[in-house]
């Protein structure tokens, strides 16, 4: 059987399935508003340039905001340690790319016998994908480390509005840059790469960005929580305040906030938007028969992507005007309120644009003049989810939520134990409500998919689910912006404390003279802490949106594999059943991998945090010094980096070879495996992310509202927060790129297995056993090689 990618370059009009034609259609053959599709999308590049200019303009503005030298020096020190970390990770990514390169060369070069130039181009775009994830992550760190010191300094005015505006500006800068770069790269492939090259180039690009995101998300998540736990536990051990400058773990914690909460989400978001787009492109080429309809849908999807930039920018300015009018001179504000309104305004604008663009671009699809509003409705289900899901998440994670206050109440009477149990409750309940919300919106999408789409494509519900994932991302830059808000507010607190600005002789007179600011130290600290609580909440709201796209989008990619294995759903369909043992066993195996991954990533945090705490306790000096030495701080950063990379290497190799092994065991076993990791991963991620956020904001209530720092209650909630740290910022968030990388790479792996099986079944079985042994070895090492040793 020939797989989905073995038929590139065949004659146009080939039937979808085993002899699938994945050669891109000629975009020029269809006109939209009198302009052919190719030319219309060329205009899209101008919108990408607009997005880039938008992001860079805000970046420049942030850089030029006033800041005292003491705060600027701290943020620059944080940036320098972040640079060291990122350079190390860049070298590590090149090592991981070598694994992918081998499979690409084997599959496209040796088995499919593509000419060398085509294989090189596919490899090149896999590197471009990695570079994209890596580049936007670097940009995110630079923006956030400018913003953190500027936010800390703005707090000295004693007004809440400036310390809300600066983190949001930083987030929008990252969001607009991220979406613009990703869209620009995809348009380049679509418009400038030969049509018979473009299909595999899209896949290579998606695998590369997925690899980059997985590595940066997992390693960053491990790094940040080693540093966070190491720093936080000192508050209990030595009864010192948070972000005490004498604690050598604080700089590492600040670096980790960027490595985990800025680098990770930036790379993850970049990959999410790319992979979801590639999944839909693949479906259209495999599942839609008519080349004209293929062009209509491809152009429609890319125009909708361009509309993301327009709707997000427009909503940002509208919401900004409203927030400024309400809060510019206010002494108090609810920091969550304008962030919530931004999400909802963007959702409304996005939905309106979705209908308008659909009416203009696809007024008639095939011979049907009603599909434009049905497709728009399906996408709008996803866009609505992007606003509804954050509201549901806040029910379990906000400082105002009853679940979070239950954690505080439990800890007041029962200490850390009961507080932790209440956090588990919040996480579990959130899985129920968020799961049903996704099912409800996907069911609406399914309902509309049954209104005539079957005449245009195979498996129209799968396309509808892919559009829901696409709609999840309809507020792209804003989703990234509210996620990036958190690391800036967290670092702003730290920069304030580490700068020791209150201890500088004559500082109030100096700031008033140089910056015309009447200083309010105590008010500044209160506002920065309150804003951090809002940051925690909105970091939590973005996570289920991204994991939701992973699961829903994975459905579309799995469809591509099913199309190849069933020759366009004309044979072997009975093997996609619980009655087919390999498929059922694959469903069970996927769950096992998700639970192993959760344990392995947490083990890396546990061992690394042990070593960090060990070093900090031995080297912290509380008498006779104002701040920890830079050398000691850098040693903590080195410990975090070491264990992040050890943990990441074990996890990546185990996942990589497990994907190959299970694809080689049996293709239908592998399909069951992919479905399973998506579903298990969805609920594991939701549970862990929201439980962790509940523990985090319970601590924040004790610190800001109850004013009980240093008490037994505070210690109990700190313990809960340290349990929640790897829950919310390591294991849960990394499941998103892990699912997508496994599915995308699995597309190649299963094709490779099927091609090899046709030539030598015995060799395929031997390789399956060998790959599994390698994977199991690194599963074993992920615990026994990472154990805490004396």
Secondary structure, 3 states (H helix, E strand, C coil): CCCCCCCCCCCCCCCCCCCCCCCCCCHHHCEECCEEHHHHHHHHHHHHHHHHHHHHHHHHHHHCCCCCHHHHHHHHHHHHHHHHHHHHHHHHHHHHHHHHHHHHHHHHHHHCCCCHHHHHHHHHHHHHHHHHHHHHHHHHHHHHHHHHHHHHHHHHHCCHHHHHHHHHHHHHHHHHHHHHHHHHHHHHHHHHCCHHHHHHHHHHHHHHHHHHHHHHHHHHHHHHHHHHHHHHHHHHHCCCCCCCCCCCHHHHHHHHHHHHHHHHHHHHHHHHHHHHHHHHHHHHHHHECCHHHHHHHHHHHHHHHHHHHHHHHHHHHHHHHHHHHHHCCCCCCCHHHHHHHHHHHHHHHHHHHHHHHHHHHCCCECCECCHHHHHHHHHHHHHHHHHHHHHHHHHHHCCCCHHHHHHHHHHHHHHHHHHHHHHHHHHHHHHHHHHHHHHHHHHHHHHHHCCCHHHCECCHHHHHHHHHHHHHCCCHHHHHHHHHHHHHHHHHHHHHHHCCHHHCCCHHHHHHHHHCCCCCHHHHHHHHHHHHHHHHHHHHHHHHHHHHHHHHHHHHHHHHHHHHHCCCCCCCHHHCCCCCHHHHHHHHHHHHHHHHHHHHHHHHHHHHHHHHHHHHHHHCCCCCCCCCCHHHHHHHHHHHHHHHHHHHHHHHHHHHHHHHHHHHHCHHHHHHHHHHHHHHHHHHHHHHHHHHHHHHHHHHHHHHCCCCCCCHHHHHHHHHHHHHHHHHHHHHHHHHHHHHHHHHHHHHHHHHHHHHHHHCHHHHHHHHHHHHHHHHHHHHHHHHCCCCCC
